[in-house]
Amino acid sequence: MVQAYNNHKNNNNDKPKRRSFILPAMGSVIILLQLYLIRLGYKCYLTPPSQNYYEKSQQSPIYFALKQQRKISTSTNRMNSLKVNKTRKDVTIEATFNQMNLYFESPQSFEGSSGGMHSTVHCVGSNHQDHAWIYQSCQFRNLCFDLDEKEYVLFQDPKIEKVLTTQSLRNQTREANLHSKSSSYVYLKSEISTVMTNTTVSIGGINPKWTERAHGIPRLEWFPKIIQEELTTGYYTFEDPDLLWVPFHSIAGWNPGHLVWDEFLPIYTLLAMFDFLGKTLLMTRYTMHPALWATCDAKERNVQKCAHIYKKFLPLMGMDPKTFSTRDDFAFELLENNTERKSKYICAPYGAAGLGMLTDHGKKLHGWEKKDFQTTHNHGRGAVLHGFRDFLMNNVGIESQQVIKKPPHKIAFSILSSTNSLRRKDFKNQIAAVQGAFSKDEVVVTAYQLNQLSLEEQIRVANGCSIFITVCGGGAVTAQFLPTGASLIMFYGTGISGNRLNKDPAPLDWDLFNNRADVRTHWLPYTVMDDKEAIDELVQLIKHELDLIHHL
């Protein structure tokens, strides 16, 4: 384009040259407009304005870069990001971390004149109270991991951030001294969201059964270790310049429901809130010693169950299970001709942590007790839940879709979905009643024991449904993948009080499903599900929903 402009400038009478200038200019404007529309969420297919256009303009760098894109990923805020081949071509791979390539960043290559590398942080969610750590989430630049201590670390900038922190502490002391004679005065203090000191997060989701005692919930309060100086000796870093490292503690990863809604959902929310969707995700499970009750490490049996479930479900987060580990059992390996480790630090360009209140239930249970219904945790979160579904499905190569409006409609029963005897239902009578109420031209009734299917098969079953019928609980996690406009019918039972069953209704995970605006959720009690009146109600509800789907 510059060459065409110079030719035009040098020869004002050369009309063909003038046309060659105008065409590239118009083409560049079109491409920039398409790029802008992509960021707004529209799908644009970037094509040259003519077959020989780029031969004349010597290949536009904008279009050439766009040709390298893999795919467009959907984000909650509808700002799509281009996934490109994100590897550095000019580095020497010297080691691997969980089979991910590492190279050594020598001190000579550090940016800036200080001769060192430092980290930065930005935290959100504070409520300005002592327990703010439960609500806070943080993003990092240059989040590092100490291979010897098996702990995450940040390197503080001594010239700017350390000075700012010291000045803030002085102001707090001055404020306190100024009003020390007033017993009723609550002194004010500076709260800066981008300094490392006096900032903590919850490394994982919260199980209220852990209690507020010191050996329970407070153990989740966490922050990387702060080293009050820059790193000047070099470090290993990932070949992928867009790698995002997320350390997290698992509530109960052996249960698919807890895994998807107490771990995957809050991590997705982290990605969305910090505009990290599209980056390469590396999740590492943060272990605690001793383990908290009911977690992956509480029993050897749980360790094995968690390993199996993570291997099956991690592709939903766009991760190769081979790259997953705990902070204890990672695999660091030097490659050939590298006989000595050069640093104990591995640093990722990006990091994020703080799952606390980002789970589907916050500090309450899923609906077992009366107090669980006193507050709503997911109100207004419908767009996030919709984006979460699309994110999971895109990561395994399945396109989410709208419900099919024309018959025959697919009605799927999820049978024997729970290990709990009270919730383990075969829906035999309900299946027979629905089959008898509709012709095969209207409805196709299917039944699946979903835990016998692969993850991809489960997703495709749900994604092709008009109506999905199941019992609430962890076995209902497949309902996460229902198409927009589908109906979900959940059967539920009674709750607990003090670890004993009571007669109060317990529609488990109600707070999540009742706030999904893309799916219509209905609750029916399984305590009377085989009564004639209850079966008639189910059939009438299905007729009602099919009519509604027809008019979408």
N, C-alpha and C positions, 0 to 999 in steps of 0.2 A: 504494500500500500504506500509506503514511504517512497519507494522507487518510482511508482506510478505518479506520485505527486511531484517529484523532482522533474521527471520527464515533461509533465504538463507545464511546470513553471518555466522550464528552459525553452519550451517551444509553444507559444500561445496559439499558433496557427495550426497545430497538429491536432485535428479534431478526433481521429481515432484514439490518440493518447488521452484526450479529454474523456472519452467514453470509458476508457480503461480505468480512469480514476473514479468516475462516478459509480460504476458497477461495484468495485470493491467496497467503496464507502457505504453504499446501500446494503450490500451483503453483510458488512460488519454491524451495521445498525440492527438488521434483522436478527443476527445471532445474539447480540446483546439483549435485545428485547426478549428473545426466547429464553435466555439465561434468567432474566428477571421473572418471567412467568413461571419457570421451574421453581424458583425460590418461593413463589406464592403458592405452589402446590399443584400447578397445572403440568400435565405431561406434554412436553414438546419434543418433537423428533427433529434434531438439528441436521439439516441437509443443506448442501451448497445451493446457491440460487441457479447455477447452471453447471453443465458437465465440465466445461473447461475453465470455470471461474478461478479455481485455485491454481491452475496451471499458470494463469496470467499473474496472480498475486503471490506466487511462490509459496503456496500453502499457508493459509492463515494459521498462526499458532493457537488461536482460540479453538478453531475447529479441530485441529490436530490433537489437542489435549482432550477434547471431548470424545474423540474416537477411542480413547483408551478406557473410557468408563465401562464398568461391568454392568451395573444396574442402578435403578433409582429406588431408594428405600423410603418407606413411608414413615413420617414422624408425627407425633401428637399434634404439634403446632402447624402441621401441613407444610413445613419447609423441608423439601426433599434434599438429600445430600447425595452427591455423586461418589460412588465407590470405585476407586481406581486401584491400579496395581501399586500398592503402597510398600515398596521396598527400596532401600538405598543401593545403588549400583556401584558406588565408589568406595565401599568399605570391605574389610577383610573379616569374614566370619571366624571367630576364634573359639566360641563356646555355644552351648545351648542351655536354655532353662525350660524344662518340660517340653523339649523338642522344638522350642522356638529359638530362632537364630539370634545370637548376641555378637556384638563387636565391641572392641575396647575404645572408649573415648579418652584419648590421652590429654594431659593438661595443655599441650601445645594447641589443641583444637578448640579450647574453651572460648566462647564468645566474650567480647568485652575486654577491657584493659585490666580487670582485677586479677586475672589469672586463676579464677576459681568458678565453680558452679554452685548456685544456690537455688532453693525451692521457693515457690510462692503458694499462697492459699487464699481461698475465698469461701466464706461460709454463709449460709442462709438459714432462716428458720428460728432464730433466737426469740424467746419471749421475755428476755431480760430478767429471768428468775434463776434461782440456783439450779433448778432442774432443766435448764434450757438445752442441755446436751441431748435429752431425749428427742427433741424436735429438730435439732440442727443437722444439716448435711453440708459437706465441704467438697470442693474440688481442689485439685493440686496440680502444680506443674513441677516436674522432676520429683516424683514420689519414688523413694528408693527402698530397697530391701537389703538388710544385713544378713548375709548368708551364714554367718557364725552365730549371731544372736537370734536369728530367725524372727526378726522384728522389722517393722517398717520405720523409716527415718526420714526426716526433713532437714535440710541444711539452711540455716538462717543467714540472711544477708546482714553482715555485721555493720555495714556502713549506713544503711537506711532503716531497715525494719527494726534492728536492735535499738537504734537511737530513738525511733518513734515509740517503741515499747517502754523504754526507760522514761521518756518524757511523759507518757500517759500515766505511769505509776506515780511520778512526781505530782502531777495534777490531782490525782486521786488522794494522795496524802495531804496535799494543801487543802483540798475541799473538806476532808475529814477534820483537819485541825481547825479550820475556820469556823466550823459549827460544833466543835467538841463540847461546848458548854450547854448546848440544847439537847436534852434527852429525847425530845420528840422529833428531831430533825433527821430525816434519812438522807445521807449525803449522796450526791450524784457522782457518777464515774463515767469515764470514757469507755465506749464499746465500739471497737473498730473491727469490721468484719474480715479484714485482710491481714491480720497479724496472727502468729502462731500461738503465742502464749495465752494462757487462760481460756483456751478454746478446746472443747471436747465434743464428741459425738457418740451415738450409740452404734457400736460396730455391727449390731444385728437387730432383728425384730424382737419385740418384747412378748414374753409369755407371762401373763399376770400370775400364774401359779408359782413363779419363782419367788414371789413376795418382794417386799421392799427392804428386807434385811440385807446386811452387808454381803452375805454369801449368795445373794440372789440377783435381782435386776441391777443393782449398782455395779456389778462386775462388768456390765456391758459398756460402761463409760470408758471411752478410749480415744487416743489420738496418737499419731506417729511420734516416735521419740524425736525430740528437737536437739539438733547439734548446733550450737551457737557459733558457727563459723562456716565458711564456704568449704566445699570439697575441692582440694587442690591436687590430689594425687591420682586422678583418673578413676574411671568406673566403667562397668559393662552397661551397655544399653541395647535395646531391641532394634533389630534391623528394620522393623516396621515403625516409621516415624509417627504414626497415628495410634499407637497402642495405648489403651486405657486400662489401668490396673485397678481393680475393685476388690479390696479385702472385705470379707463379710463373715459374720458368725451365723450359723444355721440354727433355727429354732428346732426343727424336726424334719430334716431333709429326707428322711426315710418315708415320709408321707407325701404323696403327690400334691395334695391340696396345700399343705404347708409350703412345699417347695415352690409351687407356682405363684401363690398369692402372698406368702410371707418372705420370699427371697427374690424370685424373678420379677414380680411386680414392683417392689420398691427399687430394685436395681434399674429396671427400665425407667422408673420415674426419675431416678438420678440422672440417667442419660438424657432424658427429655428436658429436665429443668436446667441442666448445664449445657445444653446444645451439643451433646456428645454422640447423638445418634449418627451412625455411619462410621464411627471409629471401631477399631479392632478391639474386642473385649477380652480381657484376661481376668477371670474371676478366680480368687484363691480363698479357700475356706479357712477362717481364722479359728484355730482351736484354743480351748481354755483348759487349764489344768489346776484343780480337778474340773471335770466336765459338769455342766449344769444338767439338771434333771430333764430326761426325755430327749436330749440332744443326740446328735450322731455319735458322739464319743462316750455317752453315758454307759453303754454296754457294748460288748464285742459284737453281739447280734446286730445292734444298731449301726455299727461301723460297716458291716457287710451289706446291710440293707441300703444304707446311704450310698455306698459305692455303686450298687446296681442301679438305683434310681437316678443318680446324677449321670451315669453313663448313658442312660436311656433318654433323659430329658434335656441335657445340655445343648444339643443341636438347636433347640428352640431359641436359645440366646445367641446363636451364631457362633458357638464355640465347638472346637474339636475336643472331645472328652480327653484326648491324650495330653492336652495342655493344662488340664485341671489337676489340682492337688490341694492339700492343706499346707499350711505354713511349715509343717514338720516334715512332710514326706515328699518334698519337691525333688526334682532331678536336675542337678547342675553338672554338666559334662564339658570337659575341655576337648576340643577337636585335635586332629593330628597336628604334630609339630608345635603344640602348645602344652608344654610339660609343667608349667607353673602358673598358678592363678595370680593374676595381676592386681586384683582388687577383691575385697569382700562385699562390695556394693553392686547391686543391679538396680538401675534407675529407669523408670518408665517416663516418657514425655508427659503423660497425663495420668491422673488418678482421681478417685472419688470414693467417699465413704459416708456412712450415716444413714442407716436404714430405719432406725427407731420407729417413728410414727408414720412411715411411708407404707407400711404393710396394709392389708385390707381390713385390719381390725384395731390397730393402734394399741392401746393399753387394756383393752377389754377382751373378753373371749368371743368366740364366733357365734354365740347365740344359745349357749347352754343355760345361762342364768338370767333372771329377770332384769338385773342391772345392765346387762348387755344391750338392752333395748332403750335405755334412757338417753343415749346420745347416738347420733349418726356420724359415721366416720368418713363415708365416701360420697356424701351429698355434693353434687356438682362435678363429680369426677368422671362423668360419662365419656367425655372425649378422650381422657387418658386411658380408660378401660378399652375403648374402641381401638385406639392407637396401639395399645399393648397387644391386643389380639392380632392385628395386622403385622406387627413387628415379629411376633412369634412365628406366624405362618410364613412370612416372607423369608425368614431365616432357614426354613426347611424346604423352600421352593414351591410352596402351595399358595396360590392366589386366593385371598378372601373374596367372597362374592355376596351378592344380594340373594335373598330367598327367591326361589322359583315360584312365580305367581300362578302358573297354569298346572292343571292336574296331568298326570297323577302326582300327588304330594307324598313325600316320604315321611313316615312317622317311625321314629326309632325309639325302642325301649332299651335302656341300659339295665341289664339283669344281673343279679348277684354281685352288685358293685361294691359291697362293703364286707369286711371281715366280721363286723358286729352282727350278731344273730338277729337283733331287732331291726336292723336296716338292710339285711340281706334278702331282697325280694326278687322272686322270679316273674312277677307280673302275669302269671298264667291266665288268670280270669280276665284281667284288663285287656290283654292281647286278643283273647277270643272275642270279647265284646266289641272292640274296635274293628276287628276283621268282619264281624257280622253286621256292623252298622254302615259300612261303606262298600261300594263295588270296587273291583280291582282297577277300574278305569279312573276312579276318584282318588284312591289311597293305596299306597304300598306300605304294608306294616312289616317292620323288621325288628329283630331282637339280637343284641350283642352282649357277650360277656367281654367287656372292653379290655380288661387286663390280660386277655389272651391274644390281643392284637398288638401289632407294632405301633409305635408312636404315629407314624405316617398314616397307617390305616385308621387309627382312632380319629385323627384330624379330618380325614376325608369323609368318614361316617358323619361326623357332626356338621361339617361344612356343606353337606348335601341334604341336610334335613330341613323340612318345614316345621316340624314339631319334634322336640326331644323330651323324653319322659324318663325320669330317674329318681333315685332317692338322694336326699341331701347328704353332704359329707365329702370326704376326700375323693370318693369315687365319682363325684359329679364334676371333677375338674375338666373332663372332656367337653362339657358345655361351654367352656371358654372359647371354643372354636366354632360356635354356631354362626350362620350367616346373618347379615343385617336383615332385620324384618322377621326372623324366626320366632317361634314361641317355645318357651321352656316351662315344663310342668314338673315341679319338685314335690315329692312326697316327704313329709317330715313327721317326727314323733315328739316325745316329751323331753324335758331337760333334766338338769341335776341340781341338787343343793347339798353342799358339803359332801360331794362325791357319791351322793345317793340319787337315784331316779326320783323325779317328782311328777306332778300332773300338769306342769306348765308347758306351753308349746315351745318347741325348740327348732325353729326353721334355720338350721345352721347355714352360715355364710349369707344370711339375709341382707346384711349391710352391703355386700358386694353386688349380689344379683339384683337387688331392688334398685340399684343406681346405675344399672346398665341400660342406657337409653336406646341402644340398637337392638335389644332383644326384650320381648315381653315375658315377664316371669310371673308364674302363678304357683300358689302353695296349696297342697291338699294333704290332709292328715292320713298317715298310713295305718293309724289305729283302727279305722273302720273301712279301709280301702276295699275290702271284699264284700261289703254290704251292697245289696242291689241298688239302693239309693245313691251310694257313693260311686258305683260304676256308671249309673245313668248320668250323674253329674259330670264325670270324666268325658263321656261320649258327647254330651251337650257342649262342654267346654271346647272340645276338639272341633266340633262343627262351627262354633262361634269363631274360633281362631282361623279356620280355613276360609271362612267368609271374609274375615278381616284381611287376610293375606291376599285374597283375590282383589280387594279394593285398595291395596297399597299404591 
